[in-house]
């Protein structure tokens, strides 16, 4: 990502939320995170929308087709079309991340990635939510992630917070003490 992309993406995200923020809810936030993951995995698809060889009409048809394939609401389709028009479609993922982040901040929600070696049960997830709520006094959203390099334990990570209790962390601490 270019240095200028984050502030620019935040401006697009703020404008998007000003117009469409009332339509967002927790389900649409989950959907938004799915879209972000898809866009991140298919960046080459967006690069086609930057090519000058395609007319504005062709690019519009491409955006409509992508929107249908991803089952996007009209709001996100319009955002994509605006970014294409402004020749900034390459920051779509960053804009969507900023939309999610700003929405969560406004709603008093903190998102955490819950990184473990094995999948968590629903009881484990409930315990993690309770633990985080006690420490942050905010509503939390969890995104479970499996990472076999963790060895054993759990890592809770947000944009601003990190809490870890794992064998990998204990080995790092031991190595630091030995140096």
Secondary structure as GFF3:
##gff-version 3
##sequence-region A 1 179
A	DSSP	alpha_helix	5	20	.	.	.	ID=ss1
A	DSSP	three_ten_helix	21	23	.	.	.	ID=ss2
A	DSSP	alpha_helix	26	41	.	.	.	ID=ss3
A	DSSP	alpha_helix	43	47	.	.	.	ID=ss4
A	DSSP	three_ten_helix	48	50	.	.	.	ID=ss5
A	DSSP	alpha_helix	56	70	.	.	.	ID=ss6
A	DSSP	alpha_helix	74	85	.	.	.	ID=ss7
A	DSSP	three_ten_helix	89	91	.	.	.	ID=ss8
A	DSSP	alpha_helix	92	107	.	.	.	ID=ss9
A	DSSP	beta_strand	109	116	.	.	.	ID=ss10
A	DSSP	alpha_helix	122	136	.	.	.	ID=ss11
A	DSSP	beta_strand	139	146	.	.	.	ID=ss12
A	DSSP	three_ten_helix	148	150	.	.	.	ID=ss13
A	DSSP	beta_strand	153	157	.	.	.	ID=ss14
A	DSSP	beta_strand	162	166	.	.	.	ID=ss15
A	DSSP	alpha_helix	167	178	.	.	.	ID=ss16
###
